[in-house]
Every structure is written in structure tokens, then in C-alpha cells.
Amino acid sequence: MDEFDPEQPPSKTKRKKDMTGLQNLGRELTGYTKSRLDHLNLPAPLRAAIDEYKRLPNSHEAKRRQLQFIGRIMRDVDVESIHRSIADLHSPPPEDRRRLQRLQQSTDAVLTENQELINQLLKEYPELERQQLRQFFRQHEKAALDAKPAVRSKLTAYLRRVL
């Protein structure tokens, strides 16, 4: 007989591991704020169970039982869509990613003294000061000799304020 037979139900260990995983996801969901839960578009029974968990007093046993109940409800819920929603919630929107990437490129351009990119930056953002950018570059050069990486964070903060 084969060890893995698709017609046989999963082993008790596998089912228990799956249920523990659902409870852990439920525990994670109970830590979210009301507004974050609203963004996840959870089914009504699951949302009600999470709200009930938050309403419970700090009784360990009551909360443990409620987590088990949440895990039981999650058996009938599309868990993959919840995982995707959580991932979307934690990842920044595309425009934020582009802005962050632009900020990183600008910081690198100043620290490597890439004149072409610095000139482009100054053209796009006239409120930037060329002298200030040069000063950051010189400080970075000096800090590299002293092994002090603080200049990058100062420059990034300066560019973030302006950009």
C-alpha cells in the first residue's frame, strides 16, 4: 500500500496542524484594529467571532475557547483570500513603492556624486540646494573613512522632506 493515497482522508496529525494554523491566523486577526479588519472584508460570522474575542475579559480560558471557535469558523472560509488581503495590507501601495525607489535612487546619486542625476534632481525640485547636496557628499566621504554611516540617513531625511 502506498504511503500517500489521495483517496484517504488526511492523517489526524495533518488535520491538527491545519487547525492550529487556522487558530494562529485567527489570533493574528484578533490583534488587528477595527479599521484594519474592515479592509480585510472578512465574512460576517468570522468578524463577529473576532469582535466577541476582543470583548471578552482577560480570562485566559475564555479567550482560548474563543480562538478555537474562530479556528472552527475559519474551516469554512477562503483562507487564501485572507492571506492575500493581509499581504496587501502590509505591502505599500505601488505609488509609495515608486516614491521610495525614487528616494533611494536620489540618495545614491548624491552619495556617489553622479552629476547628471543631481542636475536632474535640481531641475525637478528647485527647492533642493546644490550646496547642501555637496555637503552631504563630503560628509559621506569623510564618514566612510571614519566608518560612520549616519550621513545616508540624514540625506534620506532631507530628500524625503523635499521630495
C-alpha positions as CSV (number, residue, x, y, z in Angstrom):
1,M,0.0,0.0,0.0
2,D,1.3,3.5,-0.9
3,E,2.1,5.9,1.9
4,F,0.3,8.7,0.1
5,D,-3.2,7.8,-1.2
6,P,-5.2,10.8,-2.4
7,E,-8.5,9.0,-1.7
8,Q,-7.7,8.6,2.0
9,P,-8.5,11.5,4.3
10,P,-5.5,13.4,5.8
11,S,-4.0,12.0,8.9
12,K,-5.0,13.2,12.3
13,T,-1.6,14.9,12.7
14,K,-2.1,16.8,9.4
15,R,-5.7,17.9,10.4
16,K,-4.5,19.1,13.8
17,K,-1.6,21.0,12.2
18,D,-4.0,22.7,9.8
19,M,-6.4,23.6,12.6
20,T,-3.6,25.1,14.7
21,G,-2.6,27.1,11.6
22,L,-6.1,28.4,11.3
23,Q,-6.1,29.3,15.1
24,N,-2.8,31.1,14.7
25,L,-4.2,33.1,11.8
26,G,-7.3,33.9,13.9
27,R,-5.0,35.0,16.8
28,E,-3.2,37.3,14.3
29,L,-6.6,38.7,13.2
30,T,-7.6,39.4,16.7
31,G,-4.6,41.7,17.1
32,Y,-5.8,44.0,14.3
33,T,-7.6,47.2,14.8
34,K,-11.2,47.7,13.7
35,S,-10.2,49.7,10.7
36,R,-7.7,47.1,9.5
37,L,-10.3,44.4,9.9
38,D,-12.7,46.5,7.8
39,H,-10.1,46.5,5.0
40,L,-9.9,42.7,5.0
41,N,-13.6,42.1,4.1
42,L,-14.0,39.1,6.4
43,P,-17.2,37.0,6.4
44,A,-19.8,38.2,9.0
45,P,-19.6,35.1,11.3
46,L,-15.8,35.4,11.5
47,R,-15.9,39.1,12.1
48,A,-18.5,38.6,14.8
49,A,-16.3,36.0,16.5
50,I,-13.2,38.3,16.4
51,D,-15.3,41.1,17.8
52,E,-16.5,38.8,20.6
53,Y,-12.9,37.8,21.4
54,K,-12.0,41.4,21.8
55,R,-14.9,42.0,24.1
56,L,-14.0,39.1,26.4
57,P,-12.4,39.9,29.8
58,N,-8.8,38.9,30.3
59,S,-9.7,35.4,31.2
60,H,-7.2,33.0,29.6
61,E,-9.6,30.1,29.2
62,A,-12.4,32.1,27.7
63,K,-10.1,33.6,25.1
64,R,-8.6,30.2,24.4
65,R,-12.0,28.7,23.7
66,Q,-12.9,31.7,21.5
67,L,-9.8,31.2,19.5
68,Q,-10.7,27.6,19.0
69,F,-14.2,28.8,17.8
70,I,-12.5,31.2,15.4
71,G,-10.4,28.4,14.1
72,R,-13.6,26.3,13.6
73,I,-15.3,29.1,11.7
74,M,-12.2,29.6,9.5
75,R,-12.5,26.0,8.2
76,D,-15.4,27.3,6.0
77,V,-13.7,30.5,5.0
78,D,-11.4,31.1,2.0
79,V,-8.2,31.4,3.9
80,E,-6.1,32.1,0.8
81,S,-8.1,35.3,0.2
82,I,-7.5,36.4,3.8
83,H,-3.7,35.8,3.4
84,R,-3.7,37.8,0.2
85,S,-5.7,40.6,1.9
86,I,-3.2,40.6,4.8
87,A,-0.3,40.7,2.4
88,D,-1.9,43.7,0.5
89,L,-2.4,45.4,3.8
90,H,1.2,45.1,4.8
91,S,2.7,46.0,1.4
92,P,2.9,49.6,0.5
93,P,0.8,50.8,-2.5
94,P,2.6,51.0,-5.8
95,E,2.9,54.7,-5.8
96,D,4.6,54.5,-2.4
97,R,7.0,51.9,-3.7
98,R,7.8,54.1,-6.7
99,R,8.3,57.1,-4.4
100,L,10.6,55.1,-2.1
101,Q,12.5,53.8,-5.0
102,R,13.0,57.3,-6.4
103,L,14.2,58.5,-2.9
104,Q,16.7,55.6,-2.8
105,Q,18.0,56.4,-6.3
106,S,18.3,60.1,-5.4
107,T,20.2,59.3,-2.2
108,D,22.6,57.0,-4.1
109,A,23.1,59.7,-6.8
110,V,24.1,62.3,-4.3
111,L,26.4,59.9,-2.3
112,T,28.1,58.7,-5.5
113,E,28.3,62.3,-6.8
114,N,26.5,61.4,-10.0
115,Q,26.3,64.9,-11.5
116,E,23.8,64.0,-14.2
117,L,21.3,62.7,-11.7
118,I,22.0,65.5,-9.3
119,N,21.3,68.1,-12.0
120,Q,18.1,66.3,-13.0
121,L,17.1,66.3,-9.3
122,L,17.8,70.0,-9.0
123,K,15.8,70.7,-12.2
124,E,12.8,68.7,-11.0
125,Y,12.9,70.1,-7.4
126,P,14.3,73.6,-7.4
127,E,13.8,73.8,-3.6
128,L,16.8,71.5,-3.2
129,E,20.1,73.2,-2.6
130,R,23.1,72.2,-4.6
131,Q,25.4,73.3,-1.8
132,Q,23.5,71.2,0.7
133,L,23.8,68.1,-1.5
134,R,27.5,68.7,-2.0
135,Q,27.9,69.0,1.8
136,F,26.1,65.6,2.2
137,F,28.5,64.1,-0.3
138,R,31.6,65.5,1.5
139,Q,30.3,64.3,4.9
140,H,29.7,60.9,3.4
141,E,33.2,60.7,2.1
142,K,34.6,61.7,5.5
143,A,32.3,59.3,7.3
144,A,33.4,56.4,5.1
145,L,36.9,57.0,6.3
146,D,35.7,57.0,9.9
147,A,33.2,54.2,9.3
148,K,30.2,56.3,10.4
149,P,27.1,55.5,8.2
150,A,24.8,58.3,9.7
151,V,25.1,60.6,6.7
152,R,22.9,58.4,4.5
153,S,20.0,58.6,6.9
154,K,20.4,62.4,7.2
155,L,20.4,62.8,3.5
156,T,17.4,60.5,3.1
157,A,15.5,62.5,5.7
158,Y,16.4,65.8,3.8
159,L,15.3,64.4,0.5
160,R,12.1,62.9,2.0
161,R,11.2,66.4,3.3
162,V,11.7,68.0,-0.1
163,L,10.5,65.2,-2.4
